Amino acid sequence: MTDLIHGHALLNYLLECDAPQPVEALKQKFGANSRFTNCKGNEFSFDEIIDFLHQRGKIAFTPEGITVYKEKICND
């Protein structure tokens, strides 16, 4: 069984960063083939979790990379 990384781990990492993070740097940090989960238990690939978080307004794409909207992160 593959260990799942909660999407909050990705969001919290982005919160800790002083600047937007390039997608490739995030893939390197978490692993391009990693599997993620959300608060409802859904399973995602790296690209899928990025898309999911973007669709929910939790992250944004900037010319420098991905940034997080702190106020949009749930407390679950």
VOPAGU-2260 file (C-alpha; in pm, 1 decimal, decimal comma):
REM VOPAGU-2260
SITE   aa  ch    i         X         Y         Z
SITE  MET   A    0       0,0       0,0       0,0
SITE  THR   A    1     128,4     344,2     -92,5
SITE  ASP   A    2     154,7     606,1     179,7
SITE  LEU   A    3     -66,4     902,3     101,3
SITE  ILE   A    4      43,0    1260,7     162,3
SITE  HIS   A    5    -234,1    1485,5     284,5
SITE  GLY   A    6    -290,6    1795,3      70,5
SITE  HIS   A    7    -242,4    2001,8     387,8
SITE  ALA   A    8     124,4    1897,0     389,9
SITE  LEU   A    9     165,9    2064,3      51,7
SITE  LEU   A   10     -31,5    2371,9     159,0
SITE  ASN   A   11     161,4    2402,8     485,8
SITE  TYR   A   12     491,2    2375,3     299,8
SITE  LEU   A   13     383,8    2658,4      70,1
SITE  LEU   A   14     289,1    2864,2     377,0
SITE  GLU   A   15     637,6    2813,4     521,5
SITE  CYS   A   16     807,6    2928,9     202,3
SITE  ASP   A   17     897,3    3293,9     167,3
SITE  ALA   A   18     815,6    3299,1    -203,8
SITE  PRO   A   19     606,3    3114,0    -463,8
SITE  GLN   A   20     749,1    2772,2    -545,5
SITE  PRO   A   21     808,5    2643,0    -898,8
SITE  VAL   A   22     608,4    2330,7    -982,8
SITE  GLU   A   23     928,0    2136,9   -1052,0
SITE  ALA   A   24    1064,5    2224,6    -707,1
SITE  LEU   A   25     743,3    2095,8    -548,0
SITE  LYS   A   26     761,9    1775,6    -753,4
SITE  GLN   A   27    1117,5    1729,4    -632,0
SITE  LYS   A   28    1019,6    1796,0    -269,7
SITE  PHE   A   29     715,2    1566,2    -261,0
SITE  GLY   A   30     794,7    1328,1    -546,2
SITE  ALA   A   31     641,5    1341,1    -892,2
SITE  ASN   A   32     491,7     994,0    -840,9
SITE  SER   A   33     359,4    1056,7    -488,9
SITE  ARG   A   34      -5,2    1001,3    -407,4
SITE  PHE   A   35    -205,1    1259,8    -214,8
SITE  THR   A   36    -531,9    1266,3     -24,5
SITE  ASN   A   37    -773,4    1536,7      84,1
SITE  CYS   A   38   -1001,3    1582,8     385,8
SITE  LYS   A   39   -1267,3    1363,3     222,6
SITE  GLY   A   40   -1025,1    1076,5     159,1
SITE  ASN   A   41   -1004,9    1114,6    -218,0
SITE  GLU   A   42    -678,1    1006,1    -377,3
SITE  PHE   A   43    -480,8    1220,9    -622,8
SITE  SER   A   44    -158,6    1220,0    -822,7
SITE  PHE   A   45      71,2    1521,7    -785,7
SITE  ASP   A   46     -77,7    1693,7   -1091,4
SITE  GLU   A   47    -431,2    1612,6    -975,4
SITE  ILE   A   48    -380,1    1756,6    -624,7
SITE  ILE   A   49    -236,9    2076,1    -774,0
SITE  ASP   A   50    -540,8    2102,9   -1002,9
SITE  PHE   A   51    -778,5    2021,7    -714,6
SITE  LEU   A   52    -624,8    2286,6    -485,6
SITE  HIS   A   53    -627,0    2542,8    -766,0
SITE  GLN   A   54    -992,4    2475,9    -850,0
SITE  ARG   A   55   -1079,5    2524,0    -482,4
SITE  GLY   A   56    -900,3    2859,5    -474,0
SITE  LYS   A   57    -641,6    2741,3    -221,5
SITE  ILE   A   58    -340,7    2801,5    -446,3
SITE  ALA   A   59    -260,4    3032,7    -736,0
SITE  PHE   A   60     -15,2    3022,2   -1022,0
SITE  THR   A   61     219,4    3318,7   -1053,8
SITE  PRO   A   62     508,0    3376,1   -1296,2
SITE  GLU   A   63     743,1    3266,4   -1014,2
SITE  GLY   A   64     550,0    2952,8    -922,7
SITE  ILE   A   65     269,4    2839,6    -694,8
SITE  THR   A   66     156,4    3041,3    -394,9
SITE  VAL   A   67    -102,6    2964,1    -127,5
SITE  TYR   A   68    -403,5    3156,4      -0,1
SITE  LYS   A   69    -370,4    3113,2     376,8
SITE  GLU   A   70    -729,4    3221,7     445,4
SITE  LYS   A   71    -864,0    2944,2     218,4
SITE  ILE   A   72    -705,6    2653,1     407,0
SITE  CYS   A   73    -955,5    2454,9     612,4
SITE  ASN   A   74    -871,6    2345,2     965,3
SITE  ASP   A   75    -957,2    1976,9     926,2
